[in-house]
């Protein structure tokens, strides 16, 4: 099992430790990145990725190592501490660079056979909205199964987390690791993914965006082929 672990902050705090705990329990080959250390660019809104191709993004070369790791992974783990009830700016800026990969544009077919986990922590609250920030992009990439881990740890550092809370965290990561190990990783699609794919199957058949339509036609998706069907 190959794992891509994307951390939404540079420091190794509580969220990082939970992500690493889960990766260790999966026991796979882990490729890890820290944001913004490994990618810290903001999307400049040039629309080149949508209209001309992702390689025309001014940050394409900096982004490519993470994109390669994501494409090669079986499991994606995204972690972010809660910042004002949302993911970190670094995580958001990274996700912003993949708008072209959404199902409504040019989804990567490998995403339909991956599984993902989003992880967030806070001293208080905000885990649900933070996890949603990350899960929304993963879902629109086509990832069919996304697990969520969120803990209000009542502490500002990993060393201050209580034994009772640590026991809850271990139990949750045990459960999700077991589910991931039992997954078949066969290509699938969520109901929402199928709905959006169907809509843009017809849109690209008509040729609404030249870059998207050329991609869909080359894949055979404007006809009867589907990325989740062998």
N, C-alpha and C positions, 0 to 999 in steps of 0.2 A: 504494500500500500504506500503510495506517495502522497505526502501532505505538504500543502503550501500554507504557511502560517504568516499572516499579515497583521502586524501590530500597529495600531493607530497612534502610538506614542513611542518616543525614544527610550524612556526609562522603563525599568523592569519592576513595575508595580504589581498590585493585586491582580489586575486583569491579565497582564502578561503571564503571571504564575499559573492562573487557571488554564489559560491556553496551552502552556507548556505541559501542565499536568495531563490534560486531555491527549495531547500529541504523544506523550510518553506512554500513556496507556494503550494507544493504538499501535505503538511499536513499529511504525513505518519509517520511511526515509523522509526526513523533514527538511524543507527549504524555507528559511525564515527571513522575513524582512521587517524593518522598523521604519515607520513614517514619522517625521519627514526625512530621517537620515538617508534612507535609500531611495526616496522619491519625494520631493517637496515642492513640486511645481503646481501653480494654480492654472486651471483651464482658462485660456484667454478668450474663449467664445468666438474663435475665428470661423467655425463651422467646416473647416477643411476635412475633418474626419467624416462628417456626414456626406458632404457633397463631392469630395475628391478622392477620399480614401484615408484610412487611419495612418498610413505611412507619411501623410502630409502634415500630421500634427507636429508642431515645433518641438514637442517633448517626446517624440516617438522613440528615439534612441535611448533616452533615459528610462523610459517606461518598459522597454522591450524585455529586460531580464525578469521583471515581475510577471509580465504577460506570459512569458515562456514557462515560468514555474507554475502559474495558474493553469495553463493549458495541459501541462504534463501531470498534474496532480489528480489523484482520485478523490481526495478530501480537501476542502478549503476551510480554513479556520481564520475568521476575522475577529480581532479583539479591539475594543475601544473603551476606555474609561468614560463615564458620563461627564460631558461638558455642557452645562446649562440645558440639561434634559435631551441632549443630542450627542452624536458621535463627535470625535475631535475634528477640528478643521483639516488636519492632515489626512485623516481617513476620507472625509468628504471630498477633498481636492483630488485624491487618488481615484475615487469612484467616479467623479465627474469626467475623468478622461476616458471612460468606457461607455459613454452614451451611444456611440456607434454600434456597440455590441448588443444593445437591447434587441429583443425579439422584433420590435417594430422597425429595426434597421437591418443590421447584418450580424445576427447571432452566430456564435461559434458552436458548431454541432457537438463538440466534445462536452459542452456544458450540460447537455441533456442526460449524461450518464454519471455526473458527479454528485457528491453529497457535500453539504456545507454546514458549518456551525458558526453562529455569531455569539460573541461573549462580551458582556459588559458588567462593570461594577461601579458602585457609588458608595459614598459614606452614608447616603440617605436613599434617594429615589431617582427615577428617570431611566431605569434600565429598559423598560418596554419601548419607549420612544427611541432610545439609542440603538437597540437591537433592530428596530424597524428600519432605521436609516440604512443599515447594512443589508438587511434581508431584502429590502425592496429591490436593490440593484441585483443581488444574486438571483432573485426570482425572475426579474426581467432579462437576465442573461440566459435563462432557461433551466437553471438548476432546479430539479424537481422536488428535492427534499432538503429542507433547511431546519436544523435544530437550533434552539435558542437557550442560552444560559445567562441569567441575570441575577446578581446578588447585591442587596444592600448590606454591605459588610460591617457597617458601623465602626469603621476605622479608616485612617488616612494612610496606612502603610501595611504591607503584607505581614510584617512582624507583629503588628498590633491586632491581627484578626484572631478572634477567640477560638478556643478548641471546639466549641459547639458549632460555630460557623464553618470551621475547617471540615468537620465531620459531614456537614450538609453538602459542602462543595465536593468532597471526595465521593459521596454517594451519587450526586448528580453526574459527575464526570464518569463514574463507573457505568452508570446506566446508559449514557449516550455512547460511550466507547463500545459497549456491548451491542448496541443497535447498529452502529456503523460497521462493526466487524461482521454482523449477520446480513448486511445489505448485499444484494447481488450486483449492484452497480450496472445493471442493464439499462439501456436508454429508456427514459420515461418522460412524461410531460405532465405538468399540473393542469388543472382545468382552466386556470387563468392563462397559462402559457398556450394551451390549445386554442383558446378563444382569440388571443392576439395574433397567433400564427395564422389562423384562418382568415382573419380580416386582412392581414398584409400579404397573404398569398394572392388575394384578388387585387390588392393595390399594386403589388409589384408586377402582376401579370399585365396590368394596364400601363406600367412604367411611370410611376409617380415621382421617383427619384432615380436618375440614371445610375448612380453608383450602387444603390441598394438593389435595383431591378437587375442589373448585370450580375450581381452576386447571387441573387435568388435563382435566376435562370441558369447560371452555371452549376448550381447545386441541384437543379431539377425540382426545386421547391415550388415553382409556379405551375408545375404539372402534378404528378402523383407521389413524388418522393417526399419523405419526411425525415428529419434528423433523428427521431426516436424510433424509427422503423428500420429493421435490417433489410 
